[in-house]
């Protein structure tokens, strides 16, 4: 087995390294080394995941009924309402077919994907109450446009969250209540306009604070209270000063955002966002060990190229996995998998599978085992292309197909070849690139560039544009109830949007002004605060030690190594 090997990515043609530990992992799970570089593999996987782009499309069983679906009406796939898809009305084995050894595997799988019904949303619909405009969830109540969300109530415009109550415009956060415009916040209550905070109460415009309460415009504080712009105040003076800020005024709030941004750059940033790790390399990493090139993960051990992986409700996270994006939770031996988890093991090159093991090239196969190239099979075993086999038949046919995939490779429109061990080809995705997670977290490609790389593209309706039908008052106290009937024009993209009544009630409860931007523009600004997945070499601003960080050398932030940050801040 080679110690390391440099290869050229057949997609971007850049050079990437496969080291000895990589070869060991590939040998362990019996796949050949990849032909795409890590970044192109990430982009390819996430171009198959759409969580946030929704459409209205007719129900094929009831023309008078409209579904809120993740699939645009022009998609050629068969879409069923998920309640029917999960019921006994759907028999995935009725779509089973023989494998054709004269044709490439991926060409046959693409045809199967267009014939087997897919649910209109990927959610645990039975645990959703009054949350019709949400996707990728479990146990939601009274939520609106919440995605990749679990155990959350009365919350809106949320992404990758769990255990929330009364929150709005919140991303990558867990166990919070009464939060607004926050990102990467944990175990906190009444947090406004803040990011990278933990175990805090009643703070506003803060970053990198832990165990703090009643703080405003602060950075790098631990177990402090009654601080404003990193200066201590008495309780009485603090409360008086907070009133003077007038956060309920849109004009005053805009000025505060600028003031806080200027204040933050005066204080050092930790090179690495995360806590309770051992031998971790990446960013936004928590409770992990031997986790390399990972991003926004919790509870990972022996993981490489992992992204957006969670440890949910006290269960274990992810172990012994490579090239695995989205979900996690008691997952093991995952490779080139996306949107899989919750007890999965030995799942390769697959999408949206829960509680399953020993899967290859499967989509939507839950609580199953020993499947190859299946779609929508639930509680199944020993199936190929949705056709049932005996254990011995399955094992023999599986090995023959793997060998045939190596001998007869699939070639896409850009002459890239796909064999066993490669994720699904880009051009077979049921989504346009601009509908997917890749569009927000890989490269924000233009239509021209996306198509030049072989990605699909969805041409959206332009969206309604026009002047606001309601002149929004500066102060939240002056906003009338009838604003929920009004059409508002986003000051950034100029598209129209509306408020919902529970959202307005929450703004009033928090004492914050009505936002002047649509939820999509607010989401993009929020994730724009994240450091990129790429790590840069630079020197610690204090001790000059070499560090790897998500802050590029050209950025203005003062960046400290872990030791210097802890000695000065913690």
N, C-alpha and C positions, 0 to 999 in steps of 0.2 A: 504494500500500500504506500503510495507516494507521501512524502512529508508535506509538500505544498506544490501547487501548480497554478500558473497564471493562464487565464483564458480570455478570449475575446467574446464579448456579448454579441450574439447574433442579431439583437434588436438595435442597440445604440452603438455597437462596435467598440465600446470602451473596454478597457482591460479590467478584470477582476480576479481576485485571489481565492483559491480554494485551499484551505490549510489542512493539516493532518487531522484535526478534530472534526472538520467537515467530512472528510473522507470516511472517518469512523462512523459518523452518524448515517451517512448514505448507505454504507455497508450494512449497518444494523437494521435499517428499515427496507433494505433491498430495492433501492432506486439508483439510477445512474446519476452522476454529477450534473448540475444544471447547465443549460446552455444560454440562459439569460442571466445578467448580473443581478445583484440583490435589489437595486432600485427598480429595474425593469420588471422583475418578478413581483414586487410590491404593487407597482402600477397596474400590471396585468390582472392580479387578483382582485384589486379594489375596483377595477372597471367592470366587475361582475356584481357589485354590491350597490344597490340603491335603497337608501333608507328614508331620505328626506324629500324626494321629488314625487308629488302626488298629482293624480288626474281624476277627472270624472269620466267614467266609461259605462256603457250600458251593460246590464246583466244579461248574459246570453240566454238565460232561462226565463227572464222577465223583462221585456223591452221597456216597460214603464218604470223600471227600477234602475237607479244610477248607483254605481259602486265608486267609492273613493279608493283608487287603486295606485299601486306603484308602477303599473304598466300603462304606457300611453295607449290610447285607442287604436293607433295605427300599427301596433305590434302584431306580428303574425302568429303569436303563440295563443294557445287556448287558455283562457282565464276564467276561473270559477270563483264565486264568492267563497271565502275561506270556511264559512260554516258548513257549506255543502262539501267542500274539498276534504274537510276533516271527518265528515260523516260516512256512514256505510254506503252512501250513494256513489262514492268514488272508489272504484276497484282498480288499483294501479296495475294489477296483473292482467287486466283485460287489454292492456296496451303492450304486453310483452311481445318480443320478436326474436327470431333466430339471429345469431351473429353471422355476418357475411365476411368470410375470410378473404374475399377478393377486393374489398373496399377498406380504406383507412378507418380506424376506430372513430376518430373525431368527426368525420363526415357522417357516419351512421348515428353518432350521439346527437349531432346537430338536428337531424331529422326527428329523432325521438323527442328532443326538447320541444319541438314545435307541435308534437302530437299529444303528449301527455299533459293533462290539465295542470295548471299552476294556480295556487291561491292568489287572490287579488292583493293580499297583504301578507307579510311574514310576521305574525304576531300570535300571542296566546289569547285568542279572541274571547275565550270563556272567562278570563280574569279581567277583562276590560269593562268598565262601567262609564258610560257617557264620555267615551274617548275615541270617537269614530275617526278623527283626523290624526291618528297616531299610528306608528309602524315600528316593528321590531321591539315589542314590549311584552311585559308580563306584569300583571297586577297593577293596573292603572285605574284611577277613579277621578272623574272630572278633570281630565287633562286635554290640552289642545296643542297640536303640533309638537308633541314630545316623541323623540325617536331614540331607539336603543336605550329604553328606560325601563326600570323595574321598581316595583313597590313604591309608587309615587302617587300623590294625591293633590288635587287642586293646583296644578302647575302647568306652565305654558312656555312654549318655545325652548324646550330642553333637549339636550343631546348628550348621550352617553352618561346617564345619571342613574342613581338608585337611592331609594329611601329619602325622598323629598316630600315636603309639605309646604304648600303656599310659596312656591318659588316661580320666578319668571326670568327669561333670558339667562339661562344657566347651562354651563357646558363642563363636561369631565369633572363632575362633582358628586359627592356622596354623603348621605346622612346629614342633611341640612334642612332648616326651616326658615321661612321668611327671608329669602335671599333674592337679590335682584342685580342683574348685570355682573355675574361673577363667573370665574373660571378656575378650575383646579382648587376647589375649596372643600374641606372635609370637616365633619363633626362640628358644625357651627350653626349659629342662630342669629338672625337679623344682621345679615352682611350685605352691604351695598357697594357696588362699583369697586370690587376688590378681586385679587387673584393670588393664587399660591399661598393660601392661609389655612390654618388647621386649629381646631379646638378654640374658636374665638366666639365672642358674643358682642353684638352691638358695635360693629366697626364699619367705617366707611372710607373709601378711597385708600385702601391699604394693600400692601404686598408683602409677602414673605414674613408674615406674623404668625406666632404660635402662642396659644394660651392667653390671648389678650382680650380685653373688653373695654368698651368706651374709648376707642381710639379713632383718630381721623387723620388721613393723609400721612400715614406712618409706614416705614419700611424697616424690616429686620428687627422687629421687637419680639421679645419672649417674656410672657407672664407680666405684661404691663397693663396699666389702666389709667384712663384720663390723660392721654397724650394727644397732642395735636402737632402735626409736622415734626414728630420725634422729640417734642419738648413737653415736659410734665406740667400738668395744670391741677389745681384743686378741683374737687367735684363741682363746686358752684361756678367757678370760672369756666370750666369745661362746658357745662350745660349752657351757660350764657353765650359762649363763643359759637357753639353749634347752632344756636338759634340765629345768630348773625349771618351764618353761611347761607341760609335760605335755600336749602336743597330742593324745596318744592317749586322753585322758580326755574324755568328752562334757561333763561338768560344767565342767572347766577350759576347754575349748574355747569353751563358751557365754560364759564370762566374758571370754575374750580377744576375741571378736567385739565385745562392747560396749566394751571398752577401746580397741580399734583404731579403732572408729567415732568415738569421742570425740577420739582423737588426730588423725585425718585432717582434721577441720574446722579445725584450727589452721593448716594449710598451704594456700597458694593453689592453685587449680585453673586450668589453662589454659582460656581461653574456648572453645577449639576443640580437639577430639581429632583428631590427625592429624600427618603428617610428609610432607615432600618434595612440597609443593603450590605451585601458582601460580594466583592468582585463583580460590580455592575458597571456596564458601559452603555450609555445612551442618555435619555433625558426623561423626566417625569417618571421615575422608577421608584417603587415602594415595595418593601418587604420581600426583596428578591435576592437570589444568590446565583452566582455564575450565569449572569444574564448579560449578553453582549449584543450591541447594536439593536437595542430595544427602545421603545418609545410609548409612553403613556401605558405602563403596565403595573400590575400589582400581583404579588405572590407568584413570581416566576422563578424557576430553578432549572438550570441547564437548558436555557433557551437562547436561541440566536435568531436575529431578524424577526422579532416578535413585536406586534403593534396592537394597541387598544385591547389589552387582555386584562380581565378582571378576576378578583377573588371575591365571591359574592356570599354574604351571609355567614361568614365564618368558615366556609368550606375552603378546601385547598384551591390553588390557582392552576398554573400550567407547569408541567415538567417535561423535560427531554423532547423539545420540539424546535423545529426550524421553519422559517418562512410561514408564519402563522399570524393572521390578522383578524381581529375582532372576536371577542367574547371570552374564551377561556373557561374558568370555573371547573375545576376538577378534570382537566384535560391532560392527556399524556400521549406522547409519540405522535404529534401532529406534524404534518408536512404539506406545504403548499395548500393550506386550507384557509378558508375565509368564512366568517359568520357561522362558526361551528363551536360547540362546547357543551357544557352542562353534563359532564360524565362521558365525554368522547375519548376514545383511545384507538391508536393506530388508524387514523383517518388521513388519507392522502389524496391530494388533488381534488378536493371536494368543497361543496358550498351548502351552507344552511342545513346542518344536520345536528340534532341534539340526542344525547344519550345513546350513541351508537359506537360500534367498534368494528375494526377490520373492514373499512370501506375504501374503495378506489373509485374515483370519478362518479360521485353520487351527489345529487341535489335534492334537498327536501326529504331525506330518508331518516326518520326519527325512530329511536328505540329499536334499531335493527343491528344486524351483524352479518359479516361475510357477504357483502354485496359488491358488484362491479358494474359500473355504467348504468346505475338505476336512478329513476326519478320518482319521488313521491311514495316509495315503498315504506310502510310503517309496520313495525313489529315483524319484519321479514328476515329471512336467512337463506343463504345459498341461492341468490338470484343474480342473473346477468341480463341486462337490457329488459328488466321487469319480468323476466321469464324464470319460473321456478325450476330448480335442479336438485338432485340429491347431493349430499356432502361430497361424495367421490366425484360425481359428474362436475360439480362446481369447481373443485380444486383442479381437475384436469383441464377443463375448458379455460379457466382463468389463466393458467400458465401458457396455454397455447395463444391466447389473445395478447398477453404481454409480449410474447416473442414476435407475434405478427405485427404489433405496434412498432417494434424495433425494425422489422424488415420492410414494412410498408408505412412509411411516415406520412403524416398529413402535411401538406404544403399550403400555406395561406396565400392571400392575394399579394403579399409583400415578399414572397419566397422564403419566409421563415418556416423551418421544419419543426414538427411537434411529434414527440415519441413518448413512450411510457416514462412517467416521472415529470413530464411537463404539465402545467396547469392548462385548463381549457383555452383554446385559441381565442385571441382577442376578438376576432370578427364574429364569433358565435354568440357573444354576449347579447342577452335580450334588452340591453340598455344602451342608450347613447352615452358616450364618455361624459358629457356634461350633466348627466343625471346622477352620476355615481360618486362614491366616496373618494375615488381617485381624483376627481376634479377639484376637490377641496384640500386633499392631503397629499397629493403627489405633485403633478404639474398642472397648472391651470391653462391648459392648451386652448388655442383658438380652434374654430371649426376646421379651418384649412390645415392646421398642423395636426390635429387629431386624425383627420381623414388620411393625411399623408403617412401616418403611422399605422393605418389599418383599423383604427377604432371606429365604431359607429358614432353617429351624432344625432341628437334629437332636436328638431327645429321646433322650438316652443312658440306658442301664440305670443305675440309681442307683449301682451299684458295691457291692461287698460291704463291710459295716461290721461291726466287732466288735472285741473286745479282742484284743490280741496274744497269740498262743499261746506266745510265748517272751519271757521277761524279759531284755531286752538288758542285759548288764553295762556299767558305766560305761567300762571300759577295753577297748580293742580286744584287748589281750593275754588277756583273760578270755573272749572270745567263742568258743563251741564250733562245730565244723563243722556240727552239725545245725541251725544257724540257717537254712540254705538250705532246709530243709524246713518252716520255720515261717511263719505268717501274722503280719504286723506291721501295727499300726494307725498311720496317719500322725497325728502330734500336731497337725497343722494342719487338714486336711480330714476326718480320721477314717476315710478309706477304707483298705482293706487293701492291702498290697503285699508283695512277696517280694524276697529277694536272690537273685542267681545266683552260682554258685561262683566264676567268674573275678572278679566284682566284689568278693567277700569277700577273695579272695587279694590283690587290688590294695590294698584298705584296709589289710590287714596289712603289705604291702610298704611302703606310705607311712606307716604308723604313725598312721592317723587313725581315729577311732571310727566305728562304724556309724551312718549317718544316721537320724534319727528322723522324717524327713518323706519322703513319696513323691517319686518323680522329677519328677512334674508340678509339685508345690509348689516343689521346689528350682529347677526351670527358671523359674518365674514370679518367684521371688525374684532369680534371677540377672539376668534381663533387666530387672528393676525397677531395677537399678543403672545402666542406660543413661540418658543424657539423652534427652528426647523429640525427635522429629523437628522440632518447632516451635522456631524461634529467637526469642529475646527481646532487647529493647533494655535495656541496663543500662550502668553506668559501670564502668570498670576500678577496682578497689579501691585501686590505687596511684597512677596518673597521672590518673585521672578521665576518660580518653578514652571516647568512646562506643563500645560494642562490641555485636556480635550474638553470642549464646551460647545454648546449650541449657539453661543454668541460669537459671531465672526469677528476677526480682528478689526474690521472697518467700523463696527458698531461703537457708539459712544459710551456704552455702559462700563463701569468699573467692575472687573470680574476677579474674584478671589478663588484660590484653590480651596478645597474642603477644610484643610487644617487652618488656614488663615481666616476663613470665614467663621469657623467655629470659635477660634480664639478671640475674635473681635466682637462677634455678634451674639453667639449663643449664650 
